[in-house]
Each structure stands twice: as C-alpha cells, then as structure tokens.
Amino acid sequence: MFNYPMASSTWDEKELNAIYEVIKRDCFTMGEKVAEFEKEFAKFVGAKYAVMTSSGSTANLIATAALFYTKNAKLKRGDEVIVPAVSWSTTYYPLYQYGLKLKFVDVDLQSLNYDLNALKQCISEKTKMIVLVNLLGNPNDFDLIQDFIKDRDIILLEDNCEAMGAEYRGKQAGTFGIMGTFSTFYSHHMATMEGGFVVTDNEELYHILLCLRAHGWTRNLPKHNLLVEKSENAFDESFRFILPGYNVRPVEMSGAIGLEQLKKLPNFLKHRRENAKLFCELFGESEDFIIQKEIGSSSWFGFSLIIKENSKLNREELLEKLRQNGIDYRPICAGDFTQNQVIKYFDYEIFKELKNAKYLHKKGFFVGNHQKDISEELHLLHKIINGGGI
C-alpha cells in the first residue's frame, strides 16, 4: 500500500453500468459506443476527426504509418525525423519500424520539452518531420516552433499522450500538428482500461487511419471516401484489403467507459491544476530542485523533481526514503532514451551533446498527480524530502 500512489481509479457506478450495458447487448468488438466516443472526443479537443485505438502506443503507430499512404506520400523510408531525447518508447518505435532516421535533440530542464535553441539549430534541408512531445502534460511553444519552419515543408506530428486537456493560447494540445495522439490508459487523464486516439483535420489521413486500424480493409470506410471506390456489394467489400494495416481496434467497453469519463474530464483537469498550484507553492522556491515550468496551460500529468547541481541531495538515498514512506515515483518518462539498449537497432544520430537529457537521466524523477485533491500527499512529500518521516 502506498501513502502517495502514482495513480488512482476514477471509476464509479457510472463506468460499471456502462460496461454492464455493453455486456447486455452481447456485442464486445468496436461498435456504436466507440463511434459515439470518437465524435464526442473530437468535439472536446476541437478536431474534425478522431479515431480511437487500442492504446496511445498504437495511435502513434497508425499515425506514423498513415503518412506513408497518402496519394502523394508525405514520408518515405530514410527521411529524417527530429525527436526529443526524452520521451516514451512508443514515440520512437513506429518511426524506427517505418525506416525513418531519427535525430535526437536535447530537452530543456525547465519545460522538459525541446531545448528550443538546439531544435532551431538542428533543422536541416533533410528534415521532413518534427515530433512534438508534450511531456508530463506541458505544451510545447508552438508559436516559436512554427516560426522555425514557416518557410519549410516540414510536418509536425504531436505525441500528446501525456497531455490530454492541455492548452496553448486557448487551443488544445494535440491539435497543432497534422495529427495528434492521445492515451486513455489507467494512469492518464482519463481511463478506459486501455485506449488511445489519433485526431486530425485532414480527411484523407482520417480515411487512411480508419483503414489501417482494422486490417487495412475497406469495411470501415464511409461510402464516399478519398481512398477507393466502394462497391454496392457488401459481400465483395467484407474482406477487401487495400493497405497493409493492423488490428488495433478498441473494444466496445472502452468506448462506453470513455463516454462517462469524458463527462468527468473537466473536473479531473480542474483538480490536477489545483494540485499543481500547491506543488509549485511547496517546491517552486526550492534550493534543491528544478521543477517543470508551465508553458501555456499544462494538464499536469505528474510532478517532476530534478536535483540541482549545487544540492547535497543524493537521488538514490532520496528515492529510498520515499519508498520507505510509501511514496511512489518513476524516472521522468524514459529519461535519456539514447541510453537504452534498444537504440542499437535504430538508424539515428544525436545532435550535439544531450547535456540536459543526460543530467535529467541521473538526477530526475517524478511523482504522480491525480484527478482528485492530493493536498495531504503533497504535504507528505514535502515533509519527507525536507527531513521528516512517518
């Protein structure tokens, strides 16, 4: 048992009743509830189209894949894609799996997103896409990044899996790129067992995503679509394959649960931001820690703590102290991802020195935020870090 866990359940009888209604209908694969959730989620984020998937990871997979299958392919194997050195594994894996060359760029210790000076310098004539990861709920500086590429034909793809509900200048994070991905995993801003989304305003990409999500077949495409002319013969269309797709469909229960969770999401975000206000009050003036600097309106996935160079704190000793007092913690995402053994399979380069990513890798960690008031837990964290105990 944890005194301060990483995440907590947000379900009540509404989600359980939603599951029961699906069971009563005896139709468990993707159906009307998923379609309704997609429509409502698109409305919430302000996108034209939303495609639900089995996870945020598979959302990243089909979003990457879709860029290869437009009539005029937006990407081809060997193209250079800029990525931040700190993110989750499945930000990178689809890029590797589709034969793209990854260029790792350092992050900023304050925002935890791109070091903007490094990003500006690393953009080259070879750059075809920049992946924007809104880390731990914090939006990127989209204005500045758009300014970097205003005269270039460079795609922006957003991994917004940790930042549902975040906003930048009144616009939802996840809607600044050609596509944006989201996660509805248990520890994220709302939970549907497993699940994710790709959102876009591009109709052709929307149709490609629908096709890729379910086997690459035509069955789930609307009659009038931008990919293929559908036959009136349902038998002919039932197993007609046009793209090398996957089965990354969500289950109907996840759609039903999501509709209930979406109603609660504004209140979840309110609590997360109130918790963040207290966290910043407790740790903002700390002599020992760098905490995340908010860009726009963060949705505060969690609270990062990076030990300052002049601090006498030792991370291993501190984490052991947290463990003994029932406070859960994690590395900041995957830390400097280039230090993972899996990197040996990638086609990649590292732009200059990843000084901040390396530092964060050795000196950083984060604790959870919740969709409810965690004042007690945050005061406990502050007390333990400052030499107290329970």
C-alpha positions as CSV (number, residue, x, y, z in Angstrom):
1,M,0.0,0.0,0.0
2,F,1.2,3.5,-0.9
3,N,0.6,6.6,1.2
4,Y,1.1,8.6,-2.1
5,P,0.5,6.3,-5.1
6,M,1.4,7.1,-8.7
7,A,-2.3,7.0,-9.9
8,S,-5.8,6.2,-8.6
9,S,-9.0,4.9,-10.1
10,T,-11.6,7.4,-11.3
11,W,-14.4,4.9,-11.9
12,D,-17.7,4.7,-10.0
13,E,-21.0,3.1,-10.7
14,K,-21.4,5.1,-14.0
15,E,-18.5,3.3,-15.6
16,L,-19.6,-0.1,-14.2
17,N,-23.1,0.4,-15.5
18,A,-21.7,1.4,-18.9
19,I,-19.7,-1.9,-19.0
20,Y,-22.9,-3.8,-18.0
21,E,-24.9,-2.3,-20.8
22,V,-22.3,-3.5,-23.3
23,I,-22.5,-7.0,-21.8
24,K,-26.3,-7.0,-22.0
25,R,-26.1,-6.1,-25.7
26,D,-23.6,-9.0,-26.2
27,C,-21.5,-7.0,-28.7
28,F,-18.0,-6.5,-27.5
29,T,-16.0,-5.5,-30.5
30,M,-15.8,-1.9,-31.7
31,G,-19.3,-0.6,-32.3
32,E,-21.7,2.3,-31.7
33,K,-20.3,3.4,-28.3
34,V,-16.8,3.7,-29.8
35,A,-18.2,5.7,-32.7
36,E,-20.1,8.0,-30.2
37,F,-17.0,8.4,-28.1
38,E,-14.9,9.4,-31.1
39,K,-17.5,12.0,-32.1
40,E,-17.6,13.5,-28.5
41,F,-13.8,13.4,-28.1
42,A,-13.2,15.2,-31.4
43,K,-15.7,17.9,-30.2
44,F,-13.8,18.2,-26.9
45,V,-10.4,18.7,-28.4
46,G,-11.6,20.8,-31.3
47,A,-10.6,18.5,-34.2
48,K,-12.7,17.4,-37.2
49,Y,-11.9,13.7,-36.8
50,A,-11.0,11.3,-34.0
51,V,-10.1,7.6,-34.4
52,M,-10.0,5.5,-31.3
53,T,-7.4,2.8,-31.0
54,S,-6.4,0.1,-28.5
55,S,-3.7,2.3,-26.9
56,G,-1.8,5.5,-27.2
57,S,1.1,3.4,-28.5
58,T,-1.0,2.0,-31.4
59,A,-2.2,5.6,-32.0
60,N,1.4,6.6,-32.6
61,L,1.8,3.5,-34.8
62,I,-1.0,4.2,-37.2
63,A,-0.4,8.0,-37.2
64,T,3.2,7.3,-38.4
65,A,2.0,4.7,-40.9
66,A,-0.7,7.0,-42.4
67,L,1.9,9.5,-43.6
68,F,3.3,6.8,-46.0
69,Y,0.0,6.1,-47.7
70,T,-1.4,9.5,-48.8
71,K,-1.8,9.8,-52.6
72,N,1.4,12.0,-52.5
73,A,3.3,10.2,-49.8
74,K,4.3,12.6,-47.0
75,L,7.1,10.4,-45.8
76,K,9.4,7.7,-47.2
77,R,11.9,5.4,-45.7
78,G,15.2,7.1,-44.9
79,D,13.6,10.5,-44.2
80,E,15.0,12.5,-41.3
81,V,12.7,13.0,-38.3
82,I,13.6,15.2,-35.3
83,V,12.7,13.7,-31.9
84,P,13.3,14.9,-28.3
85,A,15.8,12.9,-26.4
86,V,13.3,12.4,-23.5
87,S,10.0,10.6,-24.2
88,W,8.3,7.2,-24.0
89,S,9.5,4.3,-26.1
90,T,6.5,4.2,-28.4
91,T,7.1,7.7,-29.5
92,Y,10.2,6.3,-31.3
93,Y,9.3,2.7,-32.2
94,P,6.9,3.4,-35.1
95,L,9.5,5.8,-36.6
96,Y,12.1,3.1,-36.5
97,Q,9.7,0.4,-37.7
98,Y,8.9,2.6,-40.8
99,G,12.5,3.0,-41.7
100,L,12.9,6.7,-40.7
101,K,16.1,8.2,-39.5
102,L,15.8,9.7,-36.0
103,K,17.7,12.8,-35.0
104,F,17.7,13.1,-31.2
105,V,17.7,16.6,-29.8
106,D,18.2,17.8,-26.2
107,V,15.5,19.0,-23.9
108,D,15.1,22.0,-21.7
109,L,15.4,21.3,-17.9
110,Q,12.7,23.8,-17.2
111,S,9.9,22.9,-19.6
112,L,11.1,19.3,-20.2
113,N,10.2,19.8,-23.9
114,Y,12.7,20.7,-26.7
115,D,15.7,22.9,-26.0
116,L,14.4,25.4,-28.5
117,N,17.9,26.7,-29.4
118,A,19.0,23.2,-30.1
119,L,15.9,22.5,-32.1
120,K,16.3,25.6,-34.2
121,Q,19.9,24.7,-35.0
122,C,19.3,21.1,-35.9
123,I,16.7,21.6,-38.5
124,S,18.3,20.9,-41.9
125,E,17.4,20.5,-45.6
126,K,17.0,16.8,-44.8
127,T,14.4,17.3,-42.1
128,K,10.9,16.0,-43.1
129,M,9.1,15.9,-39.8
130,I,9.4,17.1,-36.2
131,V,7.7,15.1,-33.5
132,L,6.4,17.3,-30.7
133,V,6.0,15.5,-27.4
134,N,4.1,17.5,-24.7
135,L,5.9,15.9,-21.8
136,L,4.2,15.4,-18.5
137,G,1.2,17.5,-19.6
138,N,3.2,20.5,-20.7
139,P,2.5,22.0,-24.2
140,N,5.4,23.0,-26.4
141,D,6.0,26.6,-27.5
142,F,4.0,26.1,-30.8
143,D,4.4,29.7,-31.9
144,L,8.1,29.6,-31.8
145,I,8.4,26.1,-33.4
146,Q,6.0,27.2,-36.2
147,D,8.2,30.2,-36.8
148,F,11.3,27.9,-37.1
149,I,9.7,26.0,-40.0
150,K,7.5,28.7,-41.6
151,D,9.4,28.7,-44.9
152,R,10.0,24.9,-45.0
153,D,7.8,21.9,-45.9
154,I,8.2,20.1,-42.6
155,I,5.4,18.0,-41.0
156,L,4.6,18.5,-37.3
157,L,3.3,15.4,-35.5
158,E,2.2,15.6,-31.9
159,D,2.5,12.9,-29.3
160,N,0.0,14.3,-26.7
161,C,-0.4,11.0,-24.8
162,E,0.7,12.7,-21.5
163,A,-1.1,16.0,-22.1
164,M,-4.8,15.5,-22.6
165,G,-6.6,18.7,-21.8
166,A,-3.5,20.9,-22.0
167,E,-3.9,24.2,-23.9
168,Y,-1.7,26.7,-25.6
169,R,-3.3,30.1,-26.3
170,G,-6.8,28.7,-25.9
171,K,-6.2,25.8,-28.3
172,Q,-6.0,22.2,-27.2
173,A,-2.6,20.5,-27.3
174,G,-2.7,17.6,-29.8
175,T,-4.3,19.8,-32.5
176,F,-1.3,21.8,-33.6
177,G,0.3,19.1,-35.8
178,I,-1.1,17.3,-38.9
179,M,-2.2,14.7,-36.4
180,G,-2.1,14.3,-32.6
181,T,-2.2,11.2,-30.4
182,F,-3.7,10.6,-27.0
183,S,-3.8,7.9,-24.4
184,T,-6.6,6.7,-22.1
185,F,-4.5,4.3,-20.1
186,Y,-5.2,3.9,-16.4
187,S,-2.7,6.4,-15.1
188,H,-3.5,9.1,-17.6
189,H,-6.0,11.9,-17.6
190,M,-9.0,9.6,-18.1
191,A,-9.1,5.8,-18.2
192,T,-10.9,3.4,-20.5
193,M,-9.0,0.2,-19.4
194,E,-6.7,0.6,-22.5
195,G,-7.2,3.0,-25.3
196,G,-5.9,5.9,-27.4
197,F,-6.8,8.4,-30.1
198,V,-5.5,9.9,-33.3
199,V,-7.1,13.3,-34.1
200,T,-6.7,15.2,-37.4
201,D,-8.4,17.8,-39.5
202,N,-7.2,16.1,-42.7
203,E,-9.9,14.0,-44.3
204,E,-7.5,11.8,-46.4
205,L,-5.5,10.9,-43.3
206,Y,-8.7,10.2,-41.4
207,H,-9.8,7.7,-44.0
208,I,-6.3,6.1,-44.0
209,L,-6.4,5.8,-40.2
210,L,-9.8,4.1,-40.4
211,C,-8.4,1.6,-42.8
212,L,-5.1,1.0,-41.0
213,R,-6.8,0.5,-37.7
214,A,-8.7,-2.6,-38.9
215,H,-6.7,-4.9,-41.1
216,G,-6.3,-2.4,-44.0
217,W,-9.7,-3.4,-45.2
218,T,-12.4,-1.1,-46.7
219,R,-15.2,-2.3,-44.5
220,N,-15.0,0.7,-42.0
221,L,-14.6,3.3,-44.7
222,P,-17.5,5.6,-45.5
223,K,-19.1,5.0,-48.9
224,H,-17.7,8.3,-50.2
225,N,-14.1,8.3,-49.2
226,L,-10.7,9.6,-50.6
227,L,-9.1,6.2,-50.9
228,V,-11.2,3.8,-53.0
229,E,-14.5,3.5,-54.8
230,K,-16.6,1.1,-52.7
231,S,-18.8,-1.5,-54.3
232,E,-22.5,-1.7,-53.5
233,N,-21.9,-5.4,-52.9
234,A,-21.4,-5.9,-49.2
235,F,-20.0,-9.4,-49.7
236,D,-17.3,-8.0,-52.0
237,E,-16.4,-5.3,-49.5
238,S,-16.4,-7.5,-46.4
239,F,-12.8,-8.8,-46.9
240,R,-11.3,-6.3,-49.4
241,F,-7.8,-5.1,-48.4
242,I,-6.1,-2.0,-49.7
243,L,-3.4,-1.1,-47.2
244,P,-1.1,-3.2,-45.0
245,G,-2.9,-2.5,-41.8
246,Y,-3.2,-3.8,-38.3
247,N,-5.9,-4.8,-35.8
248,V,-5.6,-2.0,-33.2
249,R,-9.3,-1.5,-32.7
250,P,-10.6,-0.7,-29.2
251,V,-13.2,-2.8,-27.6
252,E,-16.8,-1.5,-27.2
253,M,-16.5,-1.4,-23.4
254,S,-13.7,1.2,-23.7
255,G,-15.9,3.4,-25.8
256,A,-18.8,3.1,-23.3
257,I,-16.5,3.8,-20.4
258,G,-14.9,6.7,-22.3
259,L,-18.2,8.5,-22.7
260,E,-18.6,8.5,-18.9
261,Q,-15.1,9.6,-18.3
262,L,-15.3,12.4,-20.8
263,K,-18.1,13.9,-18.8
264,K,-15.8,14.0,-15.8
265,L,-12.7,15.2,-17.6
266,P,-13.2,18.9,-17.0
267,N,-13.4,18.3,-13.2
268,F,-10.4,15.9,-13.4
269,L,-8.4,18.7,-15.1
270,K,-9.5,21.2,-12.5
271,H,-8.2,19.0,-9.7
272,R,-4.9,18.4,-11.5
273,R,-4.3,22.1,-11.9
274,E,-5.2,22.8,-8.3
275,N,-2.8,20.1,-7.1
276,A,-0.1,21.7,-9.4
277,K,-0.7,25.1,-7.8
278,L,0.1,23.6,-4.4
279,F,3.1,21.6,-5.7
280,C,4.6,24.8,-7.2
281,E,4.0,26.6,-3.9
282,L,5.8,23.9,-2.0
283,F,8.7,23.3,-4.3
284,G,8.9,26.4,-6.6
285,E,11.5,28.2,-4.5
286,S,13.4,25.0,-3.5
287,E,17.2,25.3,-3.3
288,D,17.4,21.6,-4.1
289,F,15.1,21.1,-7.1
290,I,14.3,22.3,-10.6
291,I,10.5,21.8,-11.2
292,Q,8.7,21.9,-14.5
293,K,8.0,25.4,-15.8
294,E,4.5,25.6,-17.3
295,I,4.1,26.6,-21.0
296,G,0.5,27.7,-21.8
297,S,-1.9,25.7,-19.6
298,S,-0.4,22.3,-18.6
299,S,-2.7,19.4,-17.7
300,W,0.0,18.3,-15.2
301,F,0.4,14.5,-15.9
302,G,2.8,14.4,-12.9
303,F,5.3,16.4,-10.9
304,S,9.0,16.3,-11.9
305,L,11.8,17.0,-9.5
306,I,15.4,17.4,-10.8
307,I,18.1,17.7,-8.2
308,K,20.1,20.9,-8.7
309,E,23.9,20.8,-9.3
310,N,24.7,22.6,-6.0
311,S,22.3,20.4,-3.9
312,K,23.7,18.0,-1.4
313,L,20.9,15.5,-2.0
314,N,21.7,12.1,-3.4
315,R,18.9,10.7,-5.7
316,E,19.3,7.1,-4.7
317,E,19.2,7.9,-1.0
318,L,16.2,10.2,-1.5
319,L,14.3,7.6,-3.5
320,E,14.9,5.0,-0.8
321,K,13.5,7.5,1.7
322,L,10.4,8.0,-0.4
323,R,10.0,4.2,-0.8
324,Q,10.2,3.7,2.9
325,N,7.5,6.3,3.5
326,G,5.1,4.9,0.9
327,I,5.6,7.5,-1.8
328,D,5.6,6.0,-5.4
329,Y,7.9,7.5,-8.1
330,R,9.2,6.9,-11.6
331,P,12.0,8.1,-13.9
332,I,11.0,11.2,-15.9
333,C,9.4,9.3,-18.8
334,A,12.3,7.0,-20.1
335,G,15.0,9.5,-19.2
336,D,17.6,10.0,-22.0
337,F,16.2,7.4,-24.4
338,T,19.5,7.1,-26.2
339,Q,20.9,5.3,-23.1
340,N,18.5,2.4,-23.7
341,Q,20.0,-0.8,-25.3
342,V,17.2,-0.9,-27.9
343,I,18.8,2.1,-29.6
344,K,21.3,-0.2,-31.3
345,Y,18.5,-1.2,-33.7
346,F,17.7,2.4,-34.8
347,D,19.0,4.4,-37.7
348,Y,19.8,7.6,-35.8
349,E,22.1,10.5,-35.0
350,I,22.5,12.6,-31.9
351,F,22.5,16.4,-32.4
352,K,25.4,17.8,-30.4
353,E,25.6,16.8,-26.7
354,L,22.4,15.8,-24.9
355,K,23.6,17.6,-21.8
356,N,20.2,18.2,-20.2
357,A,18.8,14.8,-21.1
358,K,21.8,13.1,-19.5
359,Y,21.5,15.3,-16.4
360,L,17.8,14.6,-16.0
361,H,18.5,10.9,-16.5
362,K,20.8,10.9,-13.5
363,K,19.2,13.5,-11.3
364,G,15.5,13.5,-12.0
365,F,12.3,11.6,-11.1
366,F,8.6,12.3,-10.9
367,V,5.7,11.6,-8.6
368,G,2.1,11.3,-9.6
369,N,-0.8,13.7,-10.0
370,H,-4.4,12.7,-9.5
371,Q,-7.9,13.7,-10.6
372,K,-8.8,14.5,-7.0
373,D,-7.4,16.6,-4.2
374,I,-4.0,15.3,-3.1
375,S,-3.0,18.1,-0.7
376,E,-2.2,15.6,2.1
377,E,0.0,13.6,-0.2
378,L,1.9,16.6,-1.5
379,H,2.5,17.9,2.1
380,L,3.8,14.4,3.0
381,L,6.2,14.5,0.0
382,H,7.4,17.9,1.1
383,K,7.8,16.8,4.7
384,I,9.8,13.6,3.8
385,I,12.1,15.4,1.4
386,N,12.8,18.0,4.0
387,G,13.9,15.5,6.6
388,G,10.7,14.5,8.2
389,G,9.3,11.0,8.4
390,I,6.2,9.0,9.3
